Every structure is written in structure tokens, then in C-alpha cells.
Amino acid sequence: RCGDLGVIYEPADSRPDEEDNDSDNTLLSHGGHSTVIFKRIHVLYRCVRLCSNAASLEEPMDKAPLVIKTERDDVLLREYVVGDSKAIFDVVNRNREHLSRWGDVTSGKYPDEASVVESIRHPVSPGRLRMGIWRRNEFVGSVNLAALPAPYHAEVGYWLGQEYTGSGLMTVAVRAITVYAFETVEYFYLKANVRKENVPSQRVLERVGFRVTSAADVYLNYALRAFEFD
């Protein structure tokens, strides 16, 4: 879940050059203008690469699942696959009260294992990348990344089984998905929101580098820019 940001990133090298009024022939015939051509090619390359990376979040999940390593050898993130359905459902089913405590809808979405299977095969939000958090081959929770309409923007969400809290797992997972978002997909701005009373979740975001940008009646809105991330 997330709040509003309203910040748009425009790469400096994508702004029009003063020489844009020149014809292509003029650009090619003047060596001094060759830099303009190369800059345009570079911008085009980055745009194609960004679109390709972002589109990968919407590809069908019949391919090998994405795996993201973390700073801990015993923890990794793995994209949801149907074979994970029982492990996901078991953790949700044991934690219904815990997951509903802060208004999260995860518990209500999965009344049985079949609903988990259906959500993986036919997700309501195909553009959301959902990653299971695995510790020594045990499913413990989930972290997700969803592209937003604003260019270079995405939203981070996450949940963890109560029995796994207090061990730093959520901070490790959020940091790993943040690295992936900035360095692989090349997002510029990430956001998340947390209920005001959910202090543990706020601490997770703050340890990763997110900061409060605004507050609503119920939620605190957090954000992190790529150049702020260490």
C-alpha cells in the first residue's frame, strides 16, 4: 500500500538539445554536433532497456521464477510459483489475526489453498512482482514490487508471519527488493505506506532508508529516491 508522491523524474540527458532545430544532414555533416547524435542514441538505449525491464514484471509466470539473493546466505527472495501455494497458504492460515491487525487484506484474499493457486495463475494485478521470502527453504512471508503510472515510480509492500518477526528478515527482504528495483529495473522513486500504529513496519522502512514524506489520517507515507539509497 502507498500514498501519493507526485514527483516525476526526468533524466538530464533526455532534455532537448539546443541543436534540435538542425536537420539530420546538418548534424551528420558537422563533427561538432556528433555528440548530440550519440546522446540521443544513449537516451534511446536507456529507454528501451527500462521498458524491457519494466515489461518483465508483466510476463506470464510459466517461466523459471526470478530469484533475488540477499545479504544473508540463509535468506533469498523467489517469485511466486504454483508449487509454493501450500507453503504460502499455511503461513497465511496460521497468521490470520496477525495479518489483519494493521488492516492488511492478505488474510481475506486467501480463504483456502485453491485461492492461492488461482491468484498465482491469474493475478488480479499482473504488473505486481510478488516474491516469497525463504529462509533455509522455509517460506516465511512475502515482499512485492508494483510499477506505478508515474514514470520510474514503484510501490513496495510486504508481510511476514508472526513467528518469524524480530529476526531481521523483513529488513533484509525489503533491502533486497529495493536494490533490485533501483539497479535492475532502474526505478527512480519507491514508495510505501504504513499505518501509524504499526511501528515495527515503520522501523523496517527506516532501516532501509525510506523517510516519511506525508501523513494521512491513518497512514504514514514513505518514499526513497535512488540517489538517496546507500
Disulfide bonds with the S-S distance in Angstrom:
none
